[in-house]
């Protein structure tokens, strides 16, 4: 779904940027996508998506591989 109608940015683009660690703060999100620079209608929805995505990333198990020797 389009979130930044003025800039044509979707919720998937935002979520992917968070998953790929391209953005980690609302300021970085704003700089990358231009949130609120025109009409500002997107800010509430974008904050919601950002907070949900960051929480999900924080709560998900680490994708780091543990060497088998460390388990012995």
PDB file of N, CA, C, O and CB in Angstrom:
ATOM      1  N   UNK A   1       0.844  -1.169   0.000  1.00  0.00           N
ATOM      2  CA  UNK A   1       0.000   0.000   0.000  1.00  0.00           C
ATOM      3  C   UNK A   1       0.891   1.235   0.000  1.00  0.00           C
ATOM      4  O   UNK A   1       1.946   1.261   0.634  1.00  0.00           O
ATOM      5  CB  UNK A   1      -0.961  -0.004   1.215  1.00  0.00           C
ATOM      6  N   UNK A   2       0.451   2.246  -0.716  1.00  0.00           N
ATOM      7  CA  UNK A   2       1.206   3.493  -0.742  1.00  0.00           C
ATOM      8  C   UNK A   2       1.029   4.229   0.576  1.00  0.00           C
ATOM      9  O   UNK A   2      -0.087   4.418   1.059  1.00  0.00           O
ATOM     10  CB  UNK A   2       0.762   4.380  -1.920  1.00  0.00           C
ATOM     11  N   UNK A   3       2.152   4.638   1.143  1.00  0.00           N
ATOM     12  CA  UNK A   3       2.143   5.367   2.405  1.00  0.00           C
ATOM     13  C   UNK A   3       2.485   6.828   2.148  1.00  0.00           C
ATOM     14  O   UNK A   3       1.790   7.728   2.619  1.00  0.00           O
ATOM     15  CB  UNK A   3       3.138   4.740   3.414  1.00  0.00           C
ATOM     16  N   UNK A   4       3.551   7.057   1.403  1.00  0.00           N
ATOM     17  CA  UNK A   4       3.930   8.411   1.003  1.00  0.00           C
ATOM     18  C   UNK A   4       3.332   8.658  -0.367  1.00  0.00           C
ATOM     19  O   UNK A   4       3.989   8.427  -1.382  1.00  0.00           O
ATOM     20  CB  UNK A   4       5.494   8.605   0.989  1.00  0.00           C
ATOM     21  N   UNK A   5       2.114   9.115  -0.408  1.00  0.00           N
ATOM     22  CA  UNK A   5       1.451   9.344  -1.700  1.00  0.00           C
ATOM     23  C   UNK A   5       2.190  10.404  -2.519  1.00  0.00           C
ATOM     24  O   UNK A   5       2.276  10.296  -3.742  1.00  0.00           O
ATOM     25  CB  UNK A   5      -0.014   9.775  -1.482  1.00  0.00           C
ATOM     26  N   UNK A   6       2.712  11.406  -1.858  1.00  0.00           N
ATOM     27  CA  UNK A   6       3.414  12.485  -2.564  1.00  0.00           C
ATOM     28  C   UNK A   6       4.673  11.982  -3.264  1.00  0.00           C
ATOM     29  O   UNK A   6       5.050  12.491  -4.320  1.00  0.00           O
ATOM     30  CB  UNK A   6       3.780  13.601  -1.587  1.00  0.00           C
ATOM     31  N   UNK A   7       5.327  10.970  -2.666  1.00  0.00           N
ATOM     32  CA  UNK A   7       6.584  10.466  -3.208  1.00  0.00           C
ATOM     33  C   UNK A   7       6.466   9.059  -3.780  1.00  0.00           C
ATOM     34  O   UNK A   7       7.447   8.524  -4.298  1.00  0.00           O
ATOM     35  CB  UNK A   7       7.639  10.484  -2.140  1.00  0.00           C
ATOM     36  N   UNK A   8       5.290   8.450  -3.697  1.00  0.00           N
ATOM     37  CA  UNK A   8       5.084   7.121  -4.263  1.00  0.00           C
ATOM     38  C   UNK A   8       5.835   6.017  -3.544  1.00  0.00           C
ATOM     39  O   UNK A   8       6.331   5.094  -4.191  1.00  0.00           O
ATOM     40  CB  UNK A   8       5.481   7.125  -5.688  1.00  0.00           C
ATOM     41  N   UNK A   9       5.933   6.084  -2.216  1.00  0.00           N
ATOM     42  CA  UNK A   9       6.652   5.086  -1.417  1.00  0.00           C
ATOM     43  C   UNK A   9       5.638   4.163  -0.747  1.00  0.00           C
ATOM     44  O   UNK A   9       4.626   4.616  -0.212  1.00  0.00           O
ATOM     45  CB  UNK A   9       7.568   5.772  -0.350  1.00  0.00           C
ATOM     46  N   UNK A  10       5.926   2.856  -0.783  1.00  0.00           N
ATOM     47  CA  UNK A  10       5.010   1.875  -0.200  1.00  0.00           C
ATOM     48  C   UNK A  10       5.473   1.414   1.174  1.00  0.00           C
ATOM     49  O   UNK A  10       6.622   1.626   1.563  1.00  0.00           O
ATOM     50  CB  UNK A  10       4.868   0.674  -1.124  1.00  0.00           C
ATOM     51  N   UNK A  11       4.555   0.778   1.905  1.00  0.00           N
ATOM     52  CA  UNK A  11       4.906   0.221   3.207  1.00  0.00           C
ATOM     53  C   UNK A  11       5.956  -0.875   3.064  1.00  0.00           C
ATOM     54  O   UNK A  11       6.797  -1.042   3.946  1.00  0.00           O
ATOM     55  CB  UNK A  11       3.659  -0.330   3.908  1.00  0.00           C
ATOM     56  N   UNK A  12       5.918  -1.620   1.970  1.00  0.00           N
ATOM     57  CA  UNK A  12       6.921  -2.672   1.736  1.00  0.00           C
ATOM     58  C   UNK A  12       8.324  -2.091   1.617  1.00  0.00           C
ATOM     59  O   UNK A  12       9.283  -2.668   2.129  1.00  0.00           O
ATOM     60  CB  UNK A  12       6.580  -3.462   0.468  1.00  0.00           C
ATOM     61  N   UNK A  13       8.444  -0.952   0.943  1.00  0.00           N
ATOM     62  CA  UNK A  13       9.749  -0.307   0.808  1.00  0.00           C
ATOM     63  C   UNK A  13      10.295   0.106   2.177  1.00  0.00           C
ATOM     64  O   UNK A  13      11.485  -0.049   2.451  1.00  0.00           O
ATOM     65  CB  UNK A  13       9.648   0.920  -0.117  1.00  0.00           C
ATOM     66  N   UNK A  14       9.428   0.624   3.018  1.00  0.00           N
ATOM     67  CA  UNK A  14       9.841   1.036   4.361  1.00  0.00           C
ATOM     68  C   UNK A  14      10.272  -0.181   5.172  1.00  0.00           C
ATOM     69  O   UNK A  14      11.340  -0.179   5.784  1.00  0.00           O
ATOM     70  CB  UNK A  14       8.696   1.786   5.082  1.00  0.00           C
ATOM     71  N   UNK A  15       9.438  -1.219   5.177  1.00  0.00           N
ATOM     72  CA  UNK A  15       9.744  -2.430   5.946  1.00  0.00           C
ATOM     73  C   UNK A  15      11.038  -3.072   5.466  1.00  0.00           C
ATOM     74  O   UNK A  15      11.850  -3.518   6.276  1.00  0.00           O
ATOM     75  CB  UNK A  15       8.592  -3.437   5.844  1.00  0.00           C
ATOM     76  N   UNK A  16      11.232  -3.120   4.163  1.00  0.00           N
ATOM     77  CA  UNK A  16      12.458  -3.718   3.617  1.00  0.00           C
ATOM     78  C   UNK A  16      13.687  -2.909   4.040  1.00  0.00           C
ATOM     79  O   UNK A  16      14.719  -3.487   4.384  1.00  0.00           O
ATOM     80  CB  UNK A  16      12.380  -3.802   2.071  1.00  0.00           C
ATOM     81  N   UNK A  17      13.585  -1.603   4.017  1.00  0.00           N
ATOM     82  CA  UNK A  17      14.712  -0.764   4.437  1.00  0.00           C
ATOM     83  C   UNK A  17      15.066  -1.006   5.899  1.00  0.00           C
ATOM     84  O   UNK A  17      16.238  -0.966   6.272  1.00  0.00           O
ATOM     85  CB  UNK A  17      14.387   0.717   4.217  1.00  0.00           C
ATOM     86  N   UNK A  18      14.059  -1.255   6.724  1.00  0.00           N
ATOM     87  CA  UNK A  18      14.304  -1.551   8.137  1.00  0.00           C
ATOM     88  C   UNK A  18      14.934  -2.929   8.275  1.00  0.00           C
ATOM     89  O   UNK A  18      15.904  -3.094   9.015  1.00  0.00           O
ATOM     90  CB  UNK A  18      12.989  -1.473   8.954  1.00  0.00           C
ATOM     91  N   UNK A  19      14.392  -3.924   7.568  1.00  0.00           N
ATOM     92  CA  UNK A  19      14.932  -5.285   7.625  1.00  0.00           C
ATOM     93  C   UNK A  19      16.379  -5.335   7.152  1.00  0.00           C
ATOM     94  O   UNK A  19      17.190  -6.073   7.711  1.00  0.00           O
ATOM     95  CB  UNK A  19      14.079  -6.229   6.781  1.00  0.00           C
ATOM     96  N   UNK A  20      16.706  -4.556   6.129  1.00  0.00           N
ATOM     97  CA  UNK A  20      18.057  -4.543   5.565  1.00  0.00           C
ATOM     98  C   UNK A  20      18.998  -3.617   6.344  1.00  0.00           C
ATOM     99  O   UNK A  20      20.153  -3.430   5.963  1.00  0.00           O
ATOM    100  CB  UNK A  20      18.005  -4.113   4.102  1.00  0.00           C
ATOM    101  N   UNK A  21      18.493  -3.045   7.431  1.00  0.00           N
ATOM    102  CA  UNK A  21      19.273  -2.142   8.289  1.00  0.00           C
ATOM    103  C   UNK A  21      19.729  -0.881   7.561  1.00  0.00           C
ATOM    104  O   UNK A  21      20.729  -0.268   7.937  1.00  0.00           O
ATOM    105  CB  UNK A  21      20.483  -2.870   8.837  1.00  0.00           C
ATOM    106  N   UNK A  22      18.993  -0.496   6.517  1.00  0.00           N
ATOM    107  CA  UNK A  22      19.307   0.746   5.810  1.00  0.00           C
ATOM    108  C   UNK A  22      18.868   1.954   6.621  1.00  0.00           C
ATOM    109  O   UNK A  22      19.483   3.019   6.556  1.00  0.00           O
ATOM    110  CB  UNK A  22      18.638   0.765   4.432  1.00  0.00           C
ATOM    111  N   UNK A  23      17.786   1.775   7.392  1.00  0.00           N
ATOM    112  CA  UNK A  23      17.312   2.836   8.274  1.00  0.00           C
ATOM    113  C   UNK A  23      17.040   2.245   9.650  1.00  0.00           C
ATOM    114  O   UNK A  23      16.518   1.137   9.772  1.00  0.00           O
ATOM    115  CB  UNK A  23      16.036   3.518   7.699  1.00  0.00           C
ATOM    116  N   UNK A  24      17.401   2.996  10.682  1.00  0.00           N
ATOM    117  CA  UNK A  24      17.204   2.530  12.048  1.00  0.00           C
ATOM    118  C   UNK A  24      16.512   3.564  12.920  1.00  0.00           C
ATOM    119  O   UNK A  24      16.174   3.284  14.071  1.00  0.00           O
ATOM    120  CB  UNK A  24      18.528   2.157  12.660  1.00  0.00           C
ATOM    121  N   UNK A  25      16.299   4.754  12.381  1.00  0.00           N
ATOM    122  CA  UNK A  25      15.626   5.813  13.134  1.00  0.00           C
ATOM    123  C   UNK A  25      14.606   6.507  12.231  1.00  0.00           C
ATOM    124  O   UNK A  25      14.668   6.404  11.005  1.00  0.00           O
ATOM    125  CB  UNK A  25      16.658   6.841  13.693  1.00  0.00           C
ATOM    126  N   UNK A  26      13.675   7.209  12.857  1.00  0.00           N
ATOM    127  CA  UNK A  26      12.710   7.986  12.072  1.00  0.00           C
ATOM    128  C   UNK A  26      13.406   9.083  11.273  1.00  0.00           C
ATOM    129  O   UNK A  26      12.966   9.427  10.176  1.00  0.00           O
ATOM    130  CB  UNK A  26      11.645   8.601  12.989  1.00  0.00           C
ATOM    131  N   UNK A  27      14.468   9.622  11.807  1.00  0.00           N
ATOM    132  CA  UNK A  27      15.216  10.663  11.087  1.00  0.00           C
ATOM    133  C   UNK A  27      15.817  10.102   9.798  1.00  0.00           C
ATOM    134  O   UNK A  27      15.765  10.742   8.748  1.00  0.00           O
ATOM    135  CB  UNK A  27      16.334  11.247  11.983  1.00  0.00           C
ATOM    136  N   UNK A  28      16.390   8.890   9.892  1.00  0.00           N
ATOM    137  CA  UNK A  28      16.944   8.250   8.698  1.00  0.00           C
ATOM    138  C   UNK A  28      15.836   7.942   7.685  1.00  0.00           C
ATOM    139  O   UNK A  28      16.025   8.093   6.478  1.00  0.00           O
ATOM    140  CB  UNK A  28      17.694   6.956   9.080  1.00  0.00           C
ATOM    141  N   UNK A  29      14.685   7.509   8.194  1.00  0.00           N
ATOM    142  CA  UNK A  29      13.544   7.233   7.328  1.00  0.00           C
ATOM    143  C   UNK A  29      13.108   8.514   6.619  1.00  0.00           C
ATOM    144  O   UNK A  29      12.846   8.515   5.416  1.00  0.00           O
ATOM    145  CB  UNK A  29      12.371   6.636   8.142  1.00  0.00           C
ATOM    146  N   UNK A  30      13.038   9.585   7.372  1.00  0.00           N
ATOM    147  CA  UNK A  30      12.662  10.880   6.812  1.00  0.00           C
ATOM    148  C   UNK A  30      13.644  11.312   5.728  1.00  0.00           C
ATOM    149  O   UNK A  30      13.236  11.780   4.665  1.00  0.00           O
ATOM    150  CB  UNK A  30      12.594  11.939   7.916  1.00  0.00           C
ATOM    151  N   UNK A  31      14.931  11.156   5.998  1.00  0.00           N
ATOM    152  CA  UNK A  31      15.949  11.553   5.027  1.00  0.00           C
ATOM    153  C   UNK A  31      15.889  10.707   3.760  1.00  0.00           C
ATOM    154  O   UNK A  31      16.057  11.223   2.655  1.00  0.00           O
ATOM    155  CB  UNK A  31      17.331  11.452   5.649  1.00  0.00           C
ATOM    156  N   UNK A  32      15.651   9.414   3.922  1.00  0.00           N
ATOM    157  CA  UNK A  32      15.628   8.516   2.765  1.00  0.00           C
ATOM    158  C   UNK A  32      14.388   8.717   1.901  1.00  0.00           C
ATOM    159  O   UNK A  32      14.486   8.763   0.675  1.00  0.00           O
ATOM    160  CB  UNK A  32      15.698   7.072   3.228  1.00  0.00           C
ATOM    161  N   UNK A  33      13.229   8.837   2.530  1.00  0.00           N
ATOM    162  CA  UNK A  33      11.972   8.859   1.785  1.00  0.00           C
ATOM    163  C   UNK A  33      11.279  10.224   1.740  1.00  0.00           C
ATOM    164  O   UNK A  33      10.347  10.403   0.956  1.00  0.00           O
ATOM    165  CB  UNK A  33      11.042   7.865   2.377  1.00  0.00           C
ATOM    166  N   UNK A  34      11.700  11.172   2.546  1.00  0.00           N
ATOM    167  CA  UNK A  34      11.102  12.503   2.520  1.00  0.00           C
ATOM    168  C   UNK A  34       9.773  12.616   3.243  1.00  0.00           C
ATOM    169  O   UNK A  34       8.890  13.356   2.811  1.00  0.00           O
ATOM    170  CB  UNK A  34      10.919  12.925   1.123  1.00  0.00           C
ATOM    171  N   UNK A  35       9.625  11.890   4.336  1.00  0.00           N
ATOM    172  CA  UNK A  35       8.370  11.896   5.093  1.00  0.00           C
ATOM    173  C   UNK A  35       7.997  13.298   5.557  1.00  0.00           C
ATOM    174  O   UNK A  35       8.824  14.019   6.115  1.00  0.00           O
ATOM    175  CB  UNK A  35       8.477  10.966   6.295  1.00  0.00           C
ATOM    176  N   UNK A  36       6.748  13.676   5.322  1.00  0.00           N
ATOM    177  CA  UNK A  36       6.208  14.923   5.845  1.00  0.00           C
ATOM    178  C   UNK A  36       6.743  16.191   5.229  1.00  0.00           C
ATOM    179  O   UNK A  36       6.481  17.278   5.744  1.00  0.00           O
ATOM    180  CB  UNK A  36       6.448  14.976   7.264  1.00  0.00           C
ATOM    181  N   UNK A  37       7.478  16.091   4.150  1.00  0.00           N
ATOM    182  CA  UNK A  37       8.051  17.302   3.558  1.00  0.00           C
ATOM    183  C   UNK A  37       7.061  18.057   2.690  1.00  0.00           C
ATOM    184  O   UNK A  37       7.286  19.214   2.336  1.00  0.00           O
ATOM    185  CB  UNK A  37       9.265  16.950   2.740  1.00  0.00           C
ATOM    186  N   UNK A  38       5.957  17.391   2.347  1.00  0.00           N
ATOM    187  CA  UNK A  38       4.979  18.080   1.509  1.00  0.00           C
ATOM    188  C   UNK A  38       3.694  18.307   2.297  1.00  0.00           C
ATOM    189  O   UNK A  38       3.539  19.358   2.919  1.00  0.00           O
ATOM    190  CB  UNK A  38       4.691  17.272   0.220  1.00  0.00           C
ATOM    191  N   UNK A  39       2.780  17.363   2.288  1.00  0.00           N
ATOM    192  CA  UNK A  39       1.486  17.606   2.946  1.00  0.00           C
ATOM    193  C   UNK A  39       1.457  17.122   4.398  1.00  0.00           C
ATOM    194  O   UNK A  39       0.672  17.642   5.191  1.00  0.00           O
ATOM    195  CB  UNK A  39       0.375  16.922   2.165  1.00  0.00           C
ATOM    196  N   UNK A  40       2.295  16.134   4.772  1.00  0.00           N
ATOM    197  CA  UNK A  40       2.353  15.649   6.149  1.00  0.00           C
ATOM    198  C   UNK A  40       1.306  14.619   6.527  1.00  0.00           C
ATOM    199  O   UNK A  40       1.291  14.155   7.667  1.00  0.00           O
ATOM    200  CB  UNK A  40       2.231  16.783   7.056  1.00  0.00           C
ATOM    201  N   UNK A  41       0.427  14.246   5.598  1.00  0.00           N
ATOM    202  CA  UNK A  41      -0.631  13.282   5.906  1.00  0.00           C
ATOM    203  C   UNK A  41      -0.089  11.889   6.213  1.00  0.00           C
ATOM    204  O   UNK A  41      -0.775  11.087   6.846  1.00  0.00           O
ATOM    205  CB  UNK A  41      -1.603  13.201   4.751  1.00  0.00           C
ATOM    206  N   UNK A  42       1.112  11.597   5.779  1.00  0.00           N
ATOM    207  CA  UNK A  42       1.685  10.260   5.921  1.00  0.00           C
ATOM    208  C   UNK A  42       2.291  10.000   7.302  1.00  0.00           C
ATOM    209  O   UNK A  42       2.491   8.841   7.667  1.00  0.00           O
ATOM    210  CB  UNK A  42       2.736  10.053   4.869  1.00  0.00           C
ATOM    211  N   UNK A  43       2.581  11.022   8.060  1.00  0.00           N
ATOM    212  CA  UNK A  43       3.377  10.870   9.275  1.00  0.00           C
ATOM    213  C   UNK A  43       2.830   9.860  10.272  1.00  0.00           C
ATOM    214  O   UNK A  43       3.597   9.050  10.793  1.00  0.00           O
ATOM    215  CB  UNK A  43       3.499  12.180   9.944  1.00  0.00           C
ATOM    216  N   UNK A  44       1.546   9.878  10.552  1.00  0.00           N
ATOM    217  CA  UNK A  44       0.970   8.964  11.540  1.00  0.00           C
ATOM    218  C   UNK A  44       1.122   7.514  11.104  1.00  0.00           C
ATOM    219  O   UNK A  44       1.545   6.671  11.894  1.00  0.00           O
ATOM    220  CB  UNK A  44      -0.508   9.287  11.769  1.00  0.00           C
ATOM    221  N   UNK A  45       0.786   7.219   9.864  1.00  0.00           N
ATOM    222  CA  UNK A  45       0.872   5.845   9.355  1.00  0.00           C
ATOM    223  C   UNK A  45       2.323   5.377   9.277  1.00  0.00           C
ATOM    224  O   UNK A  45       2.625   4.227   9.594  1.00  0.00           O
ATOM    225  CB  UNK A  45       0.213   5.743   7.971  1.00  0.00           C
ATOM    226  N   UNK A  46       3.211   6.261   8.857  1.00  0.00           N
ATOM    227  CA  UNK A  46       4.623   5.903   8.746  1.00  0.00           C
ATOM    228  C   UNK A  46       5.211   5.602  10.118  1.00  0.00           C
ATOM    229  O   UNK A  46       5.963   4.638  10.265  1.00  0.00           O
ATOM    230  CB  UNK A  46       5.413   7.029   8.066  1.00  0.00           C
ATOM    231  N   UNK A  47       4.889   6.392  11.106  1.00  0.00           N
ATOM    232  CA  UNK A  47       5.374   6.134  12.471  1.00  0.00           C
ATOM    233  C   UNK A  47       4.877   4.779  12.969  1.00  0.00           C
ATOM    234  O   UNK A  47       5.622   4.038  13.611  1.00  0.00           O
ATOM    235  CB  UNK A  47       4.914   7.257  13.434  1.00  0.00           C
ATOM    236  N   UNK A  48       3.629   4.460  12.675  1.00  0.00           N
ATOM    237  CA  UNK A  48       3.055   3.177  13.078  1.00  0.00           C
ATOM    238  C   UNK A  48       3.810   2.021  12.410  1.00  0.00           C
ATOM    239  O   UNK A  48       4.198   1.066  13.082  1.00  0.00           O
ATOM    240  CB  UNK A  48       1.550   3.119  12.717  1.00  0.00           C
ATOM    241  N   UNK A  49       4.018   2.103  11.112  1.00  0.00           N
ATOM    242  CA  UNK A  49       4.746   1.061  10.380  1.00  0.00           C
ATOM    243  C   UNK A  49       6.166   0.945  10.912  1.00  0.00           C
ATOM    244  O   UNK A  49       6.663  -0.160  11.126  1.00  0.00           O
ATOM    245  CB  UNK A  49       4.765   1.363   8.863  1.00  0.00           C
ATOM    246  N   UNK A  50       6.816   2.076  11.125  1.00  0.00           N
ATOM    247  CA  UNK A  50       8.189   2.069  11.628  1.00  0.00           C
ATOM    248  C   UNK A  50       8.264   1.399  12.995  1.00  0.00           C
ATOM    249  O   UNK A  50       9.094   0.515  13.207  1.00  0.00           O
ATOM    250  CB  UNK A  50       8.737   3.500  11.712  1.00  0.00           C
ATOM    251  N   UNK A  51       7.413   1.811  13.913  1.00  0.00           N
ATOM    252  CA  UNK A  51       7.436   1.252  15.269  1.00  0.00           C
ATOM    253  C   UNK A  51       7.141  -0.240  15.271  1.00  0.00           C
ATOM    254  O   UNK A  51       7.798  -0.994  15.989  1.00  0.00           O
ATOM    255  CB  UNK A  51       6.431   1.975  16.154  1.00  0.00           C
ATOM    256  N   UNK A  52       6.166  -0.680  14.484  1.00  0.00           N
ATOM    257  CA  UNK A  52       5.844  -2.107  14.404  1.00  0.00           C
ATOM    258  C   UNK A  52       7.004  -2.896  13.807  1.00  0.00           C
ATOM    259  O   UNK A  52       7.329  -3.981  14.289  1.00  0.00           O
ATOM    260  CB  UNK A  52       4.574  -2.324  13.568  1.00  0.00           C
ATOM    261  N   UNK A  53       7.625  -2.363  12.770  1.00  0.00           N
ATOM    262  CA  UNK A  53       8.726  -3.059  12.106  1.00  0.00           C
ATOM    263  C   UNK A  53       9.958  -3.137  12.986  1.00  0.00           C
ATOM    264  O   UNK A  53      10.616  -4.176  13.047  1.00  0.00           O
ATOM    265  CB  UNK A  53       9.072  -2.372  10.803  1.00  0.00           C
ATOM    266  N   UNK A  54      10.276  -2.050  13.667  1.00  0.00           N
ATOM    267  CA  UNK A  54      11.440  -2.041  14.551  1.00  0.00           C
ATOM    268  C   UNK A  54      11.224  -3.004  15.712  1.00  0.00           C
ATOM    269  O   UNK A  54      12.144  -3.727  16.093  1.00  0.00           O
ATOM    270  CB  UNK A  54      11.717  -0.617  15.078  1.00  0.00           C
ATOM    271  N   UNK A  55      10.027  -3.023  16.274  1.00  0.00           N
ATOM    272  CA  UNK A  55       9.712  -3.945  17.368  1.00  0.00           C
ATOM    273  C   UNK A  55       9.832  -5.381  16.895  1.00  0.00           C
ATOM    274  O   UNK A  55      10.389  -6.222  17.600  1.00  0.00           O
ATOM    275  CB  UNK A  55       8.299  -3.683  17.917  1.00  0.00           C
ATOM    276  N   UNK A  56       9.315  -5.672  15.711  1.00  0.00           N
ATOM    277  CA  UNK A  56       9.383  -7.022  15.152  1.00  0.00           C
ATOM    278  C   UNK A  56      10.837  -7.429  14.933  1.00  0.00           C
ATOM    279  O   UNK A  56      11.215  -8.555  15.257  1.00  0.00           O
ATOM    280  CB  UNK A  56       8.596  -7.105  13.824  1.00  0.00           C
ATOM    281  N   UNK A  57      11.655  -6.535  14.390  1.00  0.00           N
ATOM    282  CA  UNK A  57      13.073  -6.824  14.165  1.00  0.00           C
ATOM    283  C   UNK A  57      13.790  -7.064  15.488  1.00  0.00           C
ATOM    284  O   UNK A  57      14.633  -7.956  15.590  1.00  0.00           O
ATOM    285  CB  UNK A  57      13.744  -5.672  13.400  1.00  0.00           C
ATOM    286  N   UNK A  58      13.458  -6.275  16.488  1.00  0.00           N
ATOM    287  CA  UNK A  58      14.103  -6.397  17.789  1.00  0.00           C
ATOM    288  C   UNK A  58      13.723  -7.701  18.475  1.00  0.00           C
ATOM    289  O   UNK A  58      14.558  -8.317  19.138  1.00  0.00           O
ATOM    290  CB  UNK A  58      13.735  -5.215  18.674  1.00  0.00           C
ATOM    291  N   UNK A  59      12.464  -8.132  18.321  1.00  0.00           N
ATOM    292  CA  UNK A  59      11.972  -9.337  18.981  1.00  0.00           C
ATOM    293  C   UNK A  59      12.324 -10.622  18.246  1.00  0.00           C
ATOM    294  O   UNK A  59      12.260 -11.698  18.840  1.00  0.00           O
ATOM    295  CB  UNK A  59      10.493  -9.252  19.138  1.00  0.00           C
ATOM    296  N   UNK A  60      12.692 -10.541  16.977  1.00  0.00           N
ATOM    297  CA  UNK A  60      12.990 -11.756  16.218  1.00  0.00           C
ATOM    298  C   UNK A  60      14.345 -12.305  16.636  1.00  0.00           C
ATOM    299  O   UNK A  60      15.247 -11.548  16.996  1.00  0.00           O
ATOM    300  CB  UNK A  60      12.966 -11.477  14.696  1.00  0.00           C
ATOM    301  N   UNK A  61      14.485 -13.645  16.587  1.00  0.00           N
ATOM    302  CA  UNK A  61      15.766 -14.242  16.968  1.00  0.00           C
ATOM    303  C   UNK A  61      16.874 -13.796  16.028  1.00  0.00           C
ATOM    304  O   UNK A  61      16.636 -13.500  14.857  1.00  0.00           O
ATOM    305  CB  UNK A  61      15.667 -15.769  16.975  1.00  0.00           C
ATOM    306  N   UNK A  62      18.058 -13.756  16.549  1.00  0.00           N
ATOM    307  CA  UNK A  62      19.212 -13.350  15.765  1.00  0.00           C
ATOM    308  C   UNK A  62      19.427 -14.322  14.617  1.00  0.00           C
ATOM    309  O   UNK A  62      19.228 -15.528  14.762  1.00  0.00           O
ATOM    310  CB  UNK A  62      20.467 -13.266  16.644  1.00  0.00           C
ATOM    311  N   UNK A  63      19.833 -13.788  13.486  1.00  0.00           N
ATOM    312  CA  UNK A  63      20.113 -14.630  12.327  1.00  0.00           C
ATOM    313  C   UNK A  63      21.581 -15.028  12.287  1.00  0.00           C
ATOM    314  O   UNK A  63      22.043 -15.631  11.318  1.00  0.00           O
ATOM    315  CB  UNK A  63      19.728 -13.907  11.035  1.00  0.00           C
ATOM    316  N   UNK A  64      22.293 -14.696  13.317  1.00  0.00           N
ATOM    317  CA  UNK A  64      23.709 -15.009  13.376  1.00  0.00           C
ATOM    318  C   UNK A  64      23.895 -16.509  13.535  1.00  0.00           C
ATOM    319  O   UNK A  64      23.180 -17.149  14.306  1.00  0.00           O
ATOM    320  CB  UNK A  64      24.391 -14.251  14.526  1.00  0.00           C
ATOM    321  N   UNK A  65      24.848 -17.064  12.813  1.00  0.00           N
ATOM    322  CA  UNK A  65      25.118 -18.498  12.869  1.00  0.00           C
ATOM    323  C   UNK A  65      26.091 -18.769  14.006  1.00  0.00           C
ATOM    324  O   UNK A  65      27.134 -18.125  14.115  1.00  0.00           O
ATOM    325  CB  UNK A  65      25.687 -19.019  11.515  1.00  0.00           C
ATOM    326  N   UNK A  66      25.734 -19.736  14.854  1.00  0.00           N
ATOM    327  CA  UNK A  66      26.595 -20.130  15.963  1.00  0.00           C
ATOM    328  C   UNK A  66      27.442 -21.315  15.525  1.00  0.00           C
ATOM    329  O   UNK A  66      26.895 -22.323  15.078  1.00  0.00           O
ATOM    330  CB  UNK A  66      25.759 -20.480  17.229  1.00  0.00           C
ATOM    331  N   UNK A  67      28.766 -21.222  15.640  1.00  0.00           N
ATOM    332  CA  UNK A  67      29.613 -22.353  15.261  1.00  0.00           C
ATOM    333  C   UNK A  67      29.296 -23.571  16.128  1.00  0.00           C
ATOM    334  O   UNK A  67      28.990 -23.433  17.312  1.00  0.00           O
ATOM    335  CB  UNK A  67      31.107 -21.980  15.387  1.00  0.00           C
ATOM    336  N   UNK A  68      29.370 -24.755  15.537  1.00  0.00           N
ATOM    337  CA  UNK A  68      29.078 -25.978  16.278  1.00  0.00           C
ATOM    338  C   UNK A  68      30.040 -26.176  17.441  1.00  0.00           C
ATOM    339  O   UNK A  68      29.657 -26.754  18.458  1.00  0.00           O
ATOM    340  CB  UNK A  68      29.136 -27.180  15.351  1.00  0.00           C
ATOM    341  N   UNK A  69      31.265 -25.716  17.317  1.00  0.00           N
ATOM    342  CA  UNK A  69      32.234 -25.877  18.404  1.00  0.00           C
ATOM    343  C   UNK A  69      31.814 -25.098  19.640  1.00  0.00           C
ATOM    344  O   UNK A  69      32.177 -25.468  20.756  1.00  0.00           O
ATOM    345  CB  UNK A  69      33.621 -25.428  17.953  1.00  0.00           C
ATOM    346  N   UNK A  70      31.066 -24.038  19.458  1.00  0.00           N
ATOM    347  CA  UNK A  70      30.605 -23.240  20.594  1.00  0.00           C
ATOM    348  C   UNK A  70      29.509 -23.952  21.369  1.00  0.00           C
ATOM    349  O   UNK A  70      29.259 -23.625  22.529  1.00  0.00           O
ATOM    350  CB  UNK A  70      30.104 -21.884  20.118  1.00  0.00           C
ATOM    351  N   UNK A  71      28.858 -24.914  20.748  1.00  0.00           N
ATOM    352  CA  UNK A  71      27.778 -25.642  21.394  1.00  0.00           C
ATOM    353  C   UNK A  71      28.285 -26.835  22.193  1.00  0.00           C
ATOM    354  O   UNK A  71      27.548 -27.378  23.017  1.00  0.00           O
ATOM    355  CB  UNK A  71      26.781 -26.104  20.363  1.00  0.00           C
ATOM    356  N   UNK A  72      29.517 -27.250  21.968  1.00  0.00           N
ATOM    357  CA  UNK A  72      30.065 -28.441  22.636  1.00  0.00           C
ATOM    358  C   UNK A  72      30.492 -28.153  24.052  1.00  0.00           C
ATOM    359  O   UNK A  72      30.973 -29.049  24.746  1.00  0.00           O
ATOM    360  CB  UNK A  72      31.241 -28.986  21.862  1.00  0.00           C
TER     361      UNK A  72
END
